[in-house]
């Protein structure tokens, strides 16, 4: 908690209103919230099935895949960004094909930011959901199957409600990680105000010139994310 | 979540404060060291904070300095000048500060952290960095402005971005970059990776990356020449060593190393 207190103490409270209304701040905040939410969506769509594969099926090489899933946790995000460039960049393995076939490139776009954030945040979701799946009793699904439910129905009506808290917790972690993402984003998506400049990037660049501006931006990010997370937690935990 | 954010902030702090503490472990195969710039009793450790663009030259100069002053051990911490200036004003233990622009030096001198007046020891100029062989045939600043080219510039907050803006304004050319990079090396690596067609970087950086990158000179860069100031710091642990190093950097021997790297004499 101490570093947070440090921010509060050093914050330039007198000039706060005018600093908050600077045009760049809102754009960066909006972009951060948008991309973190989209990245969480991508992680949910790809991560829940992956977690189900890891937690419920016994395919060969499962341990290896699980280890691979956690790689972005270990990799320095900047390296993650370079790795993404090597794959999705204009000269990358997939990127070159995308560029020549569709004339479409990912780096330096908002989509690129989402990709970078999803890459880094995915393990948080997969690990949470897989843990929840392992804790959930598979016999409920079997019971549903004996009662004639298809696999999909059983997953949707039985498994998902069982693991919902795990999915929610994973999504929150994932969102939080995506919101704070810096290294992979600035490396893969670059830094352009309004398009790829998220709050952490704006903070870093502000730090180059004006410590007070960096503190203000950081405070905004802290306040907004704490508010959102507190609100979501109350909703999901059923506490009012 | 709070913990997560604090981690992010802590990491940012680490990023800013750590720089890259690369020691001057050059093989130092250069000729006989002159006794120039040596000061009596300047023994012990010497910490120099220097702009990232000085990395290659200062590693060499550090070795020469150690040869000229036996018993002195120089440690360099390279990074963005603005970040280094912030470290100094926050009380980072250092003896000498070499910045890539007078503006970043001013941050340190305004805070009263310098001992004496900063001296300009080299100048650096911008060039257009293009992939080796210049496949897109970009030969002028005006060509960079064409919409079909992807261009990287440094963000205006850092010296190379400020210099780029100055050159573009002087030439009344408007370039819309796809990205504004956080430092000159990041802009250069986007060219190396082929993600952009051109970037404005310092001549010295283009020269250091000559294996992958060509540097195209352009006349407008004369409007945006960057002075590099150096100064001994007030809180130096080794004040005599600090002033000896500042003097040494301005000797012909050190200036030759800097010229070879692509810097210009002040």
Contacts between the chains, C-beta under 8 A, distances in Angstrom:
chain1	res1	chain2	res2	distance
A	1	B	2	7.6
A	1	B	6	7.6
A	3	B	6	5.5
A	3	B	9	5.6
A	3	B	10	6.3
A	3	B	13	7.7
A	4	B	2	7.1
A	4	B	5	7.9
A	4	B	6	6.2
A	4	B	9	7.9
A	7	B	9	7.5
A	82	B	193	7.9
A	85	B	193	5.6
A	85	B	195	6.4
A	86	B	193	7.9
A	89	B	193	6.0
A	89	B	194	7.1
A	89	B	195	5.3
A	90	B	150	8.0
A	90	B	194	5.8
A	90	B	195	5.5
A	91	B	193	6.8
A	91	B	194	4.1
A	91	B	195	7.5
A	107	B	178	7.9
A	107	B	195	5.3
A	108	B	150	7.5
A	108	B	178	4.1
A	108	B	179	5.1
A	108	B	195	7.6
A	172	B	1	7.1
A	173	B	4	7.7
A	176	B	1	4.9
A	176	B	4	4.8
A	176	B	5	7.5
A	177	B	4	6.8
A	180	B	4	6.4
A	180	B	5	6.2
A	180	B	7	7.9
A	180	B	8	3.9
A	182	B	8	7.2
A	182	B	11	7.8
A	182	B	12	7.3
A	186	B	182	6.2
A	186	B	186	7.7
A	187	B	186	7.9
A	189	B	179	7.9
A	190	B	152	7.2
A	190	B	178	6.4
A	190	B	179	2.7
A	190	B	180	7.5
A	190	B	181	6.9
A	190	B	190	7.3
A	191	B	155	6.3
A	191	B	179	5.6
A	191	B	180	5.0
A	191	B	181	6.4
A	191	B	182	6.5
A	192	B	177	7.1
A	192	B	178	6.6
A	192	B	179	5.4
A	192	B	180	6.0
A	193	B	180	7.6
A	196	B	179	7.0
A	197	B	180	7.9
A	200	B	8	6.9
A	200	B	12	7.6
A	201	B	182	7.9
A	203	B	12	6.9
A	204	B	12	6.7
A	204	B	15	7.9
A	204	B	182	6.3
A	205	B	155	5.2
A	205	B	157	4.9
A	205	B	158	7.8
A	205	B	182	6.3
A	206	B	157	7.3
A	207	B	12	7.5
A	207	B	16	6.4
A	207	B	82	7.8
A	207	B	83	7.1
A	207	B	86	6.9
A	208	B	80	6.3
A	208	B	82	3.9
A	208	B	83	6.4
A	208	B	155	7.5
A	208	B	157	4.3
A	208	B	158	5.4
A	208	B	182	7.6
A	209	B	82	6.1
A	209	B	157	4.4
A	211	B	86	6.5
A	218	B	9	6.4
A	221	B	5	7.3
A	222	B	2	8.0
A	222	B	5	5.6
A	225	B	1	6.5
A	225	B	5	6.5
A	226	B	1	6.8
A	226	B	2	6.6
A	226	B	5	7.9
A	229	B	1	4.6
